[in-house]
Amino acid sequence: MKGTPAYEALGQALDAQRERLLPCVHCGFCLPACPTYNRLGNEADSPRGRLHLIQAVVEGRLEPSSEAFRTHIDRCLGCRACEPVCPSGVEYGTLLELARETATQAVPPGLPTRFLLKVLGTPVLRIPFFFIGRLLRGTGFAALGATVLPSYGPFRAVRLGLAMLASTRRWQLMDSKESMAGIADSGSLDISQKSRVAVLLGCVQEGLFRRINSATARVLEANGYEVVTVGGQDCCGALHAHGGDLESARTLARSNIRVFEASGADLIAVNAAGCGATMKDYGILLEEDPDFAQRAKEVASSVRDVTEILDSSGLRTGASVPCKIAYDHPCHLLHAQGVERAPITVLKAVPDAEVHVVAGAEECCGGAGIYGITHPKLGGLIGGDKVSAVRACSADAVATPNPGCMMQIGAGLRLEASNEGVIHPVELLDESYRRAGFYRAGGVE
């Protein structure tokens, strides 16, 4: 067994990460924070149990190709809710990605995972893929399919996928055109020039939520930041890293490091929690690369969630947008990045917006990248609990700053025929600024 390439890969990788593996004292504080353990009650489906499995493979007591190892490693959401509650500071997310890399080397993942990772990491495939998605959304076919298809057998995943796609439509309250004009207003904030900021466009975000990228640039400019255009960007590599394809994630990271370095920007604004968490970990992802290790750390140190940037220096006050908003924390913003207050601050900066944090907002929505598609039963169970918590708020819309969460929660609401909209916090602030007349054709007043 010890001669197998998969064993050697994991052994070498974790030997280099020994300091990250050893701190676990098996105290069990992670158990109540783990969504899969809470639903399944299986020790092997807890962070502590998965670390036991990883250690067993490293010590040669378990084959990396074994069903036990692959099943329980694959079943993890990767939400990292275990990290903040761990008294030993175990870097579970890094270890999970290494374990998944080994599991996929032993037994390749299923076709849906391979297909999605290939498409998202390849611009020539990604562009037409999302064009077709927008076409299905725009024609109403996605919404129709999510309504009429049955929810059993092979139709279940297709129905969920179409519901996720349909949920990416703009909330009706904010259905105005991208090109906005209005009477300039100085607002209540000194908007003297601040930092130069580059915006990560992303793959899913630019493909299905381009309006959020546009809103991000507008609200940053409205608050005095210089937004610089960065060409040549690629997928950040988050879904590849979560899916065990670390080499592709590293390739994408190097590509992004080159272009963001050349941009001369002081900060990199990210409006997708999963992307932000991965980019902040570029230094870890490339720590064994002598040509990029230091460069990766420097780029990672400049990455901020867009709400962090907006919250750091005060927000310009816009016009009233009367609405009731349910806010849900994305796991990779709350747990991985430790950002809790900033998105709520952005929402509360909108006059007459009533903001309520969803009960159990710290728990994963079940989306977890492509988890909702690859694990529709368990992901749907976890997602169903989240949808119930959202609906209990009786809100007009749910706000969450991550595209995967928006799609997972939005699909769940749609499949229950609920009327709540789904938005990113900067969209609401952008609408407030539009109503205040802060925007003019071609720029910001």
N, C-alpha and C positions, 0 to 999 in steps of 0.2 A: 504493500500500500504506500509506503513512504516514498517510493520511486515515482508515483504518479505525478504528472505535471501539475494537476490541480492542487494536490497536497503541497507540493513544493512552492507553488505560487502563494498559497495562503500562509504557509509556514514562513516564507521569506518576508511577505508583507507584514504579518503580525509580529514577527521577530523585530522588525524595524519599528513597530508600533507598541512594543512591549510596555512602555511606560503608560500607554493609554489603556492597555488591557488589564494590568495588574491591580489598579486601585480598587476594583470592585470587591467589596467585602461581603457581598451576598446578603445585605441587610434586609432587603425586601421593600424599602421605601418606594421603589419604582412600581411595585405591583398595582396599587390603587390608581396610579396615574396612567396606566396602560389601557387603551381602549380595547385591544384584542383580548387581553387577559380578563378584563371586566366582562366581556361578552361570552368568552369561551371557558373561562375558569381553568385553563390548562397552563401549568407552570412553564411548559416549553414555549408558550405564546406570550411570555412576559420578557422584559429586557434581561432580567437576571437569568431566566432559563435560556435565552438565546446566547448570552455570553457563555454559559456552561457548554452549549453545543459548539460554539466557536473554539473554546479551549479544548474540547474533546477532539476536534479535527486537528488542531495544532499538535496535540500530543499523540496523534496517531491512533486514537481509540475509536474514531468514527470516520467513515468514508465521506468525503465532500459530495459524492454523488448519491449518498443515501437519501431516501425519501424523507427521513426524519429531519435531517439538516436542511434540505432544500425547502420542504414544506413550511417549517416554522420561521426560517429566515425570510422566505418570500411572503409570508402572511403578515409580516410586520408592516405597519403603515409608514414607518419612518417619520412619525410626527415629532419625535424628540421631546415629548412631554416628560420623559423620564429624566432628562438632563437637569432641569432646574431643581428637582426634588432630591437628586443624588448627593448625599453628604460627602462622597469621595471625589466628586467631580469627574466621573467617568465620561469620556467623549464617545458616547454611544453611537452617534450618527456616523462618525468616521469609521468605527469598527464595523458597523452594519454594512456600509458601502463596500468595504474590503471583503466581507463575508459574501455579499451578493456577487461580487466580481468572481470569486472562487466558485460559487454555486453555478453561475452561468457558464464558467469554463468547463465544469464537470458535465452539466446538462444544459444545453442552450434553452433560453426562455421560449415561450410560446410565440406563435406567428404574430398575434396582435401587438405584442411588445416589440418584437424585432422590427415590424413594419413601421410602427409609430416612431421609434427611435431613429430609424434610418431616414424617414421623411423629415423629421424635425431637425436633424443634423445636416441635411443636404438642401441648400437653397433652391437648386434647380427642381427638386421634388416638392419642397415646402410651399413655394409660391403657388403652383397650380392646385395643390392640395387644399390650401386655405381659400383659394378663389372658388373652388367647387363648394366648400363649406359655406362661404358667404352667399353663393348662388342658391343653395338649398335653404338657407335661412331667409334670404330676401324674397324668394318665391312663395314662402309659406309651407314648402314641402316638409321641412323639418318639424314644424309644429303639427302638421297634419299627421305625419307618421307617428309622432310621439303620442298622438291621441287615439289613432285607430289600430295600431299594432297590438297584438296580445302581449301579456307580460309573463309568458312562460316559454320554456325551451330556448331555442336559438334566437327567438325574437326579443328576448328580454334585454340582451346587451345592445341590440340594434335600437330598440325603443329608447333605452337610456341614453345612448349616444346621440340620437336625434333630439331628445329632450334637452340634453346639455347644449347642443348646438343652438336650438331655439331660444334657450335662456340667455344667449349672448346678445340678444337684441337690446337696443337702448330702451331704458325705462321711459314710458310715455310722458312723464312729467318733464323730461329733458330731451324732447324730440326735435329741437330746433336745429337749424343747419350748422355745419362746422364753421362756415365763414360768417362771423358775427360783426355787427356794427353797433355803435351806441354813442351816447354823449359821454365824453371823458369826465371822470370824477377823481379827485385826488385821494379820496378815501380817508381813513383815519390813521394811517400809518406812514411814517417817513420811508419812502421807497427808494432811497439813495442806493446806488449800485453796490451789490454785494458780490458773492463769489461767482466764478464762471462754472456752470454746471452742464455736464453732458448727461443725456437721458438714454438709458438702455432701452432699446426698442423691443427686444425679445422676439420670440418666434410665435407663440400662441397670442401674446399680447398684440403684436403688430398684425398678425393674421386675422384675428377675430375681434380684438378690442382696440383698434387703431384710435378710436375716439378717446380712449383713456390716455394714450400717449400724447394726443393733441392737447387734451385738457391739462395734462401734467406740465407741458411746456408753457401753456398760457398762464396757469396759476403761479408758476415759478417766476415768469417774467413780470406778472402783476405785483409780485412781492419783491421786486428789485434784483432778481438774479439774471445774469446773462446766460442764456441757454445756447450752447454751442452744438452745431451739427456734427455728428461723428459718422462718417461713411464707413462701409466695410464691416459693420458689426455682424455677428452671427449669434446663433442660439447660445445661451450662457452655459449649457451643459448640465443643468440641474437634473432634468429627467434622465439623462444618460448616467449620471452619477448615482441617482436613486435606483436605477434599473440594473446596476452592476457593470455597465460599460464605461469603466473609468478611463480607458485609453481614449475613447472618443470625447469624453468630458475634458480630458487634459488637452486634446487637440483644439477643441473649441475655446477653452480658456486661453491658450496661447494666442489664438487669433484675436480674441477680444482684448487681451492685454496690449498687444501691439497697437491696435487702433486707438484705444483709450489713452495710452501713453502719448501718442502723437497728437492727441486733441488739445493738449495743454490745459484741460479742465482741472479745476480745483477739487471738484466733487463729481461723483457719478450717482445720479438719481435713479432709483429703481422703484417701479410701481407694482411689482409682482413679488410677493413675499418669498416664494421658493427660489426665484432668481437671485434675490438679494442675499439670502442665506448662503447660496452656493458661491456667489462672487466674493462674499466676505470670507469664505473658506478657501479661496484660490491659493492662499499661502500654504495651506495644508495639502491641498490637491497636488500642488507642484513642488512640495518640499524636497523631493528627491531629484529634481531637475536642476542641475548646477547652472544652467543658462537662464532659468526663469524663476528660481526660488525667491530671490530677493525682489525681483520685478513684480512677482505675484503678490508678495506681501505689501508692497507699496501701492499697487492698484487696489488691493482688498481694503487697505486702510482708508481709501477715499470713497468707498461705497456707502451710501446711505439710502434708507427707504425715503421716498419723497415726503412722507409725513414727518419724518425726523427733521428734514431740512426746513420744512415750513414751520414746524414747531420750535425750531432752535432760535429764531430771531423775531418771533411775533408775527401775527397774521393780519393782513389788511381786511377790514370789515366790508362785506358786500351788502347786497340787498336781501330782503326777506324771502325765504322759501318755506312756506308753511308746510310741514310734513312731519310724520312720525317715523323714525328710523330705528331699526333693530341692528345693533352692531355685533358682529361675530369675529373673534380673533383668528387669523390664520396661524396655524401651528408654527410655520417657519418664520413668522414675524414675532410671535409671542415667546415661543420656547427656544428657537434657534438663535434669534437675534436679540431677544430680550426687550423688544419694543412693545410697550403696552399702552402708554398714555397718548402718544402722538396722534394716532389715527382718530381717537375720540376727540382730541383737542381740535383737529381739523373739522370734524363734523359739527362740534359745538360752536365753532366760529361762525356758522351760518345762522343769521337771525331767524328765529321762529322754527328752527329745526329741533324737534324733541327727540333726544337720543336715549335709547335704552340698550344696555349690554345684555345680550342673550344669556339666559340661565345655562350654565355649563359651557360658557364661551371658550373656556380653556381646552375643551376636548375637541379632537379632530372631527371634521365633517364627513370623513369617509372617502373624500376625493383623493387626497394624497398623490398628486401627479396623475398617473393613469390607473391608480388602484381601483377607482370606482368602476372602471371598464374591465380590468383583468380579474377583479374579485367582486363581481356584481352582487353576490348574496351577502357576504360579510360587509362589504362597503355599503350596500343598500341598508343593512340593519343599522349600522352606525349613522349613516346619512339620514335614515328615518327618524332617529332620535333627535338629530339636529334640526330637521325640518319642523318637528313638533315643538321644539323650544322656540324656534323663530316664529311660528304661527301663534304661540302663546303670547307674544308681544303685541299682537294685533296692530302691526305697523303697516305703513304704506310701502315700505321697501326694506330690504336687508342690505347693509353695507359691509363689505369685507374686502381688504386690499390684496387679493390674489386671484388670478383668473381661474385656477383650478377649483378653488372654493366657490367662486361665483357660479361656475358651471354646475358643480355638484349640488349645491344648495338650490340653485335656480331650477335644475332639472327635477329635484325632489318636490319643489313647490308646484311646478308645472304638472307633474304626474298626479298630484293631488288636487289639480284644478284650482289652486290657490291664486289669488290676484296680486300678491306682493311682488314688487319689482326687485331687481338685484343691481346694485351699483358699487362703484369704487368710491371711497371718501372724497377723492379729488374731483369726481364728477359733480358732486353736490356743491362743493366750493366753487367750481367753475361756473355752474348755473347761477349761483349767487352773484358772482362777479359779472356775468353776462347781464343779469337783470339790473345791476347797478350801473351799467354802461361803462365798465372799465376797458372794454375791448373796442377797437376800431378795425376797419378793414385793413388787413396787412400787419397788424401789430397790437400793442397794448398801450393804453393811455396811462 
